[in-house]
Amino acid sequence: MPKNWSNKDERQYRHIKDDLEEVGKKAEKAMEIAARTVNKRRRKEGRTENKTTKGTGNPNTPLESRTKQELYNRAKILNITGRSTMNKQTLIAAIRKSR
């Protein structure tokens, strides 16, 4: 358990992990998903140092379903110039163009 997690965070983590393993997810993947879920809630509550995610979103979801921050992070990885001034739709178009 990370040192900043509360007992409630740890219980939520174990519950999510166990549920995912019951439906057939591998243990390693279940652990990752559970930790991400707990950390996302902690971030929304303002209990983390990072106020925004550093992730790029689920690669299996359409770009339109991702947050602007996730699209920005993806554009950063792809070295898309001008990304800081782009809105969500422009980021989506730039990411698609760079593929």
C-alpha positions as CSV (number, residue, x, y, z in Angstrom):
1,M,0.0,0.0,0.0
2,P,1.4,3.4,-0.9
3,K,2.2,5.4,2.2
4,N,-0.3,8.2,1.3
5,W,-3.2,5.9,0.9
6,S,-5.8,5.8,3.6
7,N,-7.4,2.6,4.9
8,K,-10.4,3.4,2.8
9,D,-8.2,3.6,-0.3
10,E,-6.7,0.3,0.5
11,R,-10.1,-1.4,1.0
12,Q,-11.3,0.1,-2.3
13,Y,-8.2,-1.2,-4.1
14,R,-8.5,-4.7,-2.7
15,H,-12.3,-4.8,-3.6
16,I,-11.7,-3.7,-7.2
17,K,-8.7,-6.0,-7.7
18,D,-10.6,-9.0,-6.3
19,D,-13.7,-8.2,-8.5
20,L,-11.5,-8.0,-11.6
21,E,-9.8,-11.2,-10.8
22,E,-13.1,-12.9,-10.3
23,V,-14.2,-11.9,-13.8
24,G,-11.0,-13.3,-15.3
25,K,-8.5,-10.5,-15.4
26,K,-4.9,-11.5,-14.8
27,A,-3.6,-10.5,-11.4
28,E,-1.1,-8.0,-12.7
29,K,-3.7,-6.2,-14.9
30,A,-6.2,-6.2,-12.0
31,M,-3.7,-4.6,-9.7
32,E,-2.9,-1.9,-12.3
33,I,-6.6,-1.1,-13.0
34,A,-7.4,-1.0,-9.2
35,A,-4.5,1.3,-8.4
36,R,-5.4,3.7,-11.3
37,T,-9.0,3.8,-10.1
38,V,-8.1,4.6,-6.5
39,N,-5.5,7.2,-7.6
40,K,-8.1,8.8,-10.0
41,R,-10.5,9.3,-7.1
42,R,-7.8,10.6,-4.9
43,R,-6.8,13.1,-7.6
44,K,-10.4,14.3,-8.0
45,E,-10.6,14.8,-4.2
46,G,-7.3,16.8,-4.3
47,R,-5.4,14.4,-2.1
48,T,-2.5,13.9,-4.5
49,E,0.5,16.1,-5.6
50,N,-0.4,15.8,-9.2
51,K,-3.6,17.6,-10.0
52,T,-3.9,16.1,-13.5
53,T,-3.2,12.7,-15.0
54,K,0.0,12.0,-16.9
55,G,-1.7,9.3,-18.9
56,T,-2.9,9.2,-22.5
57,G,-6.2,7.4,-21.9
58,N,-7.3,3.9,-22.8
59,P,-5.9,3.1,-26.2
60,N,-9.1,1.0,-26.9
61,T,-11.4,4.0,-26.6
62,P,-12.0,6.6,-29.3
63,L,-10.1,9.9,-29.1
64,E,-13.4,11.7,-28.6
65,S,-14.0,9.8,-25.4
66,R,-10.6,10.9,-23.9
67,T,-10.1,14.1,-21.8
68,K,-8.3,17.1,-23.2
69,Q,-5.5,16.5,-20.8
70,E,-5.1,12.9,-22.1
71,L,-5.1,14.1,-25.7
72,Y,-2.5,16.8,-24.8
73,N,-0.3,14.1,-23.2
74,R,-0.6,12.0,-26.3
75,A,0.2,15.0,-28.5
76,K,3.3,15.6,-26.4
77,I,4.5,12.1,-26.9
78,L,4.0,12.5,-30.7
79,N,5.9,15.9,-30.6
80,I,3.0,17.8,-32.1
81,T,3.9,21.5,-32.2
82,G,1.4,24.1,-31.0
83,R,-0.4,21.7,-28.8
84,S,-0.6,24.1,-25.9
85,T,-2.9,26.4,-27.8
86,M,-5.1,23.7,-29.3
87,N,-8.6,22.8,-28.1
88,K,-9.9,19.2,-27.8
89,Q,-11.1,18.9,-31.5
90,T,-7.9,20.4,-32.9
91,L,-5.8,18.0,-30.7
92,I,-7.9,15.0,-32.1
93,A,-7.3,16.2,-35.7
94,A,-3.6,16.7,-35.1
95,I,-3.2,13.2,-33.5
96,R,-5.0,11.6,-36.3
97,K,-2.9,13.5,-38.9
98,S,0.3,12.3,-37.2
99,R,-0.5,8.6,-37.4
